[in-house]
Amino acid sequence: MSENGLIMQYFEWELPNDGQLWNKIKADAPHLKQIGVTSVWLPPAYKAISQDDVGYAIYDLYDLGEFDQKGTVRTKYGTKEEYIAAIDALHEHGIGAYADVVLNHKAGADETERFMAYEVNPENRQEKLSEPYEIEAWTKFTFPGRKGKHSDFQWNWTHFTGTDFNVEDEKKAIYMIKGVNKGWSDDETVDNEFGNFDYLMFADIDYENPEVVEEIKRWANWYVDEAKLDGFRLDAVKHINYHFIKELVTDIREKGRPEFFAVGEYWRHDYDSLQQYLEATDYTFDLFDVSLHYHFHEASVAGSDYDLRKICEDTLIAKIPTHAVTFVDNHDSQPGQSLESYVERWFKPLAYSFILLRLEGFPCLFYGDYYGISGENPIEGMASRLDKILYLRANHAYGDQHDYFDDPNCIGWTRMGNEEHPYGLAVIMSNGDDNKKKMYVGEQYAGETFADYSGNREEKIVIDEEGCGEFLVKGGTVSVWVKDGVTPEEAFHPLEEA
């Protein structure tokens, strides 16, 4: 039976450092299956510079919470044994496991080394501000706690293109390492912001170095086998030579895993950058639809001043939908984080209805939206609201789609259903006043009544002889209309205030 796919990003930035996330996922697997999750994006599972690190300041890719390194055996999320057990539980419920893969940089080196480097202009990394001179930097990774288990590869300065701290004079700057075949990746292979955005942070990995390429490919295949992974979420791909990223994903698939999933995080607002990257990598993997996320953010801030007819304009979901992973928010866009662009709470049900109930895209549900955000400024989750939309995705959002994007403050669409899921739906949303829209749901429903599954409207709507109904919506909300009586009665109650 063909079911709608759904990723859940199972973490947010402010999770407590209690080592319990892997155990929570294991326990939650039956529930995730129930709400229609088909794969889970797990946070970085390997050892970072400290136990409380979210996972992006990577120290040792081979340490999945197995070795006493950086003052801890477990990571923020738990031990290797618990990680594997969580993935096994997901698999037992038919849910795939996607690992967050951080390959741009390494942090927390074990020793310093001396080598020649240039200072470069942070605003234009191709501009050298100095002649080369000798610096001392943290670039030697020997992993003494692991003692060569899984891999005896040790990293040194020749495996990096740049760093950001000179121990000798304690100067913070961006240093381009000097050496044979050194320098940033070619301009056309990475994002061109700041002249060349190869360098992002810490010790920047050199993917022109064949030793590095061989080791990372070996690690990736080890990791997939060791943890029984079904896919990768590739972090910060705009900072990494795209030739290598394409080569890595291709290599994994060619080693007996043709269905291995991969999605890249290329954080740019503009569609053109995303399209060019997909084209350059021969559409080897998907990308997050960052453009659509920013449309959601802008719409949530602007209210009725936002033209909903343009919500899909210049997005992957509109132009390359088969390679679009859609999302409302994530760990980077949540309040207080580096890419903060949080979609305001009133608009979240509209945004989630958009990514979950439409034909295009592979949607991703954010832990922070579902279960809430922790930390000093906690935000309550919206599980009870989102469960209704998730139910509709799993049971009704199938078949052909008819769009009604004909009003700047009120848009809608219908889904016709298919043989396996015969009951479609009608979605209508407003960012202004109460509104209504005549939409087609099918002649087979002539004379039948439809009810608002969201519970925002109590009226019942009768479908006319031509298969159309005049569907209603309250201002600033979304209503999803389905044939009366084909959904659980308990779902027909007003959504609680968020």
Secondary structure as GFF3:
##gff-version 3
##sequence-region A 1 498
A	DSSP	beta_strand	7	9	.	.	.	ID=ss1
A	DSSP	alpha_helix	21	34	.	.	.	ID=ss2
A	DSSP	beta_strand	39	42	.	.	.	ID=ss3
A	DSSP	beta_strand	47	48	.	.	.	ID=ss4
A	DSSP	beta_strand	58	60	.	.	.	ID=ss5
A	DSSP	alpha_helix	80	92	.	.	.	ID=ss6
A	DSSP	beta_strand	96	101	.	.	.	ID=ss7
A	DSSP	beta_strand	105	106	.	.	.	ID=ss8
A	DSSP	beta_strand	111	121	.	.	.	ID=ss9
A	DSSP	beta_strand	124	128	.	.	.	ID=ss10
A	DSSP	beta_strand	133	140	.	.	.	ID=ss11
A	DSSP	three_ten_helix	157	159	.	.	.	ID=ss12
A	DSSP	beta_strand	160	166	.	.	.	ID=ss13
A	DSSP	beta_strand	171	177	.	.	.	ID=ss14
A	DSSP	three_ten_helix	187	189	.	.	.	ID=ss15
A	DSSP	beta_strand	203	205	.	.	.	ID=ss16
A	DSSP	alpha_helix	210	227	.	.	.	ID=ss17
A	DSSP	beta_strand	231	234	.	.	.	ID=ss18
A	DSSP	three_ten_helix	237	239	.	.	.	ID=ss19
A	DSSP	alpha_helix	242	254	.	.	.	ID=ss20
A	DSSP	beta_strand	261	264	.	.	.	ID=ss21
A	DSSP	alpha_helix	271	280	.	.	.	ID=ss22
A	DSSP	beta_strand	286	288	.	.	.	ID=ss23
A	DSSP	alpha_helix	290	302	.	.	.	ID=ss24
A	DSSP	three_ten_helix	303	305	.	.	.	ID=ss25
A	DSSP	three_ten_helix	308	310	.	.	.	ID=ss26
A	DSSP	alpha_helix	316	319	.	.	.	ID=ss27
A	DSSP	three_ten_helix	321	323	.	.	.	ID=ss28
A	DSSP	beta_strand	324	327	.	.	.	ID=ss29
A	DSSP	three_ten_helix	345	347	.	.	.	ID=ss30
A	DSSP	alpha_helix	348	357	.	.	.	ID=ss31
A	DSSP	beta_strand	362	366	.	.	.	ID=ss32
A	DSSP	alpha_helix	367	370	.	.	.	ID=ss33
A	DSSP	beta_strand	372	373	.	.	.	ID=ss34
A	DSSP	beta_strand	379	380	.	.	.	ID=ss35
A	DSSP	alpha_helix	383	395	.	.	.	ID=ss36
A	DSSP	beta_strand	401	404	.	.	.	ID=ss37
A	DSSP	beta_strand	410	415	.	.	.	ID=ss38
A	DSSP	beta_strand	425	430	.	.	.	ID=ss39
A	DSSP	beta_strand	435	440	.	.	.	ID=ss40
A	DSSP	three_ten_helix	443	445	.	.	.	ID=ss41
A	DSSP	beta_strand	449	452	.	.	.	ID=ss42
A	DSSP	beta_strand	460	462	.	.	.	ID=ss43
A	DSSP	beta_strand	468	473	.	.	.	ID=ss44
A	DSSP	beta_strand	478	483	.	.	.	ID=ss45
A	DSSP	three_ten_helix	489	491	.	.	.	ID=ss46
###
